[in-house]
Amino acid sequence: MSTRLLDHIDLRVSNIARARKLYDAFFPAVGFTQVRGNTPGDGDEPWAAYTVEDASLPKPPFVWFNELPGHRGGANRIAFWADSEAEVDRIGEVVRAAGACALEGPEYCHEYTPGYYAVFFEDEDGNKWEVCCRNASVRPKPSA
């Protein structure tokens, strides 16, 4: 297996135009800086794609969304790596400003592993996302 582990993520949302309000802010913040797509009325089925700019890759990783009316997210969660607590904080502010739902954190997750710091959120369809830093400074667990 190569060191490149992700080819793409393929998800559904119930309304592309509504979902893009969050995803046009979130995905560029985590490195998927090329944004393409169409919306209802463009003649084809609505879609959006967010791609990593990397000329060294023959086909860069991407996240693809199709519109599926009535879609509801499941219990699965997709997590992205952050190099620092500050990066988690920055992305937490980006998704908060973009209207993320069920926002939790950024916070230390003492029940996960020492030094685990993350922000959790959902889109309006219930698709679950996380940005985490596993090398955060280990903070003592707050006393109850």
C-alpha positions in Angstrom: 0.0 0.0 0.0 1.3 3.5 -0.9 1.7 6.3 1.6 -1.2 8.0 -0.1 -4.2 6.6 1.8 -7.1 8.7 0.7 -8.4 8.9 -2.9 -11.8 10.5 -2.3 -14.8 10.9 0.0 -18.3 10.6 -1.7 -21.2 12.0 0.3 -24.8 13.0 -0.1 -26.6 16.1 1.0 -30.3 17.0 0.7 -29.6 20.5 -0.7 -26.3 21.5 -2.4 -26.9 25.2 -2.2 -27.5 25.1 1.5 -24.6 22.6 2.2 -22.2 24.8 0.3 -22.6 27.6 2.8 -20.7 25.4 5.3 -18.5 23.4 3.0 -17.2 26.3 0.9 -15.7 27.6 4.2 -14.7 24.3 5.8 -12.9 22.4 3.1 -10.6 25.2 2.0 -9.7 25.6 5.7 -8.5 22.0 5.9 -6.6 22.1 2.6 -9.2 21.2 -0.1 -8.7 24.6 -1.8 -10.1 24.0 -5.3 -13.9 24.3 -5.3 -16.1 23.3 -8.2 -19.7 22.4 -8.7 -23.1 23.4 -10.0 -26.4 24.1 -8.3 -30.0 23.4 -9.2 -31.0 25.1 -12.4 -27.6 24.6 -14.1 -29.1 21.9 -16.2 -27.4 18.8 -14.7 -27.7 17.2 -11.3 -26.4 19.4 -8.5 -22.9 18.5 -7.2 -19.9 20.0 -5.5 -16.3 18.9 -5.4 -13.4 20.1 -3.2 -9.9 19.1 -4.3 -6.4 19.3 -2.8 -4.0 21.3 -5.0 -0.9 19.1 -5.4 0.8 19.0 -8.8 2.9 16.1 -7.7 -0.1 13.8 -7.6 -1.6 12.4 -10.8 -5.1 12.6 -9.3 -5.3 14.7 -6.0 -7.7 13.6 -3.2 -11.1 15.1 -3.3 -14.5 15.3 -1.5 -17.5 15.0 -3.8 -21.2 15.7 -2.9 -24.3 14.8 -4.8 -27.7 16.1 -3.9 -30.2 13.5 -2.7 -33.4 15.1 -1.6 -34.5 13.8 1.8 -31.0 12.6 2.7 -30.1 12.3 6.5 -26.6 11.7 7.7 -25.8 8.5 9.7 -23.8 7.8 12.8 -20.5 7.8 10.9 -17.9 10.6 11.5 -15.1 11.7 9.2 -12.1 13.3 10.9 -9.3 15.4 9.6 -5.8 15.8 11.1 -4.7 19.1 12.5 -1.0 19.8 13.4 -1.8 22.0 16.4 -4.4 23.1 18.9 -4.3 26.5 17.2 -5.3 24.9 13.9 -8.2 23.1 15.6 -9.3 26.5 17.1 -9.0 28.2 13.8 -11.1 25.6 12.0 -13.6 25.7 14.8 -14.1 29.4 14.2 -14.4 28.8 10.5 -17.2 26.2 10.8 -19.0 28.2 13.6 -19.1 31.3 11.3 -20.3 29.2 8.4 -23.3 27.8 10.3 -22.2 24.3 11.4 -24.7 22.4 13.5 -24.2 20.4 16.7 -20.9 22.2 17.3 -18.8 20.8 20.2 -15.5 22.2 21.2 -12.8 22.8 20.5 -12.1 20.7 23.6 -9.8 18.2 25.1 -11.1 14.7 24.9 -9.6 13.1 28.0 -11.6 9.9 27.4 -10.0 9.3 24.0 -6.2 9.6 24.5 -3.9 12.0 26.3 -3.4 15.1 24.3 -6.5 14.6 22.0 -8.0 18.0 21.1 -10.8 18.3 18.7 -13.8 20.2 17.3 -16.9 18.2 16.3 -19.8 19.4 14.1 -22.5 18.4 11.6 -23.9 19.9 8.4 -27.7 20.5 8.3 -28.3 16.9 7.0 -26.5 15.4 10.0 -23.3 14.4 8.2 -20.7 14.3 11.0 -17.2 15.9 10.9 -14.2 16.3 13.2 -10.9 18.1 13.1 -8.4 16.7 15.7 -4.9 17.2 17.0 -3.4 14.2 18.6 -0.2 15.9 19.7 -1.7 18.6 21.8 -0.2 19.4 25.2 -1.6 17.0 27.7 -3.8 19.0 30.0 -5.0 17.6 33.3 -8.6 16.4 33.4 -10.8 19.0 35.1 -11.9 17.9 38.5 -15.7 17.4 38.9 
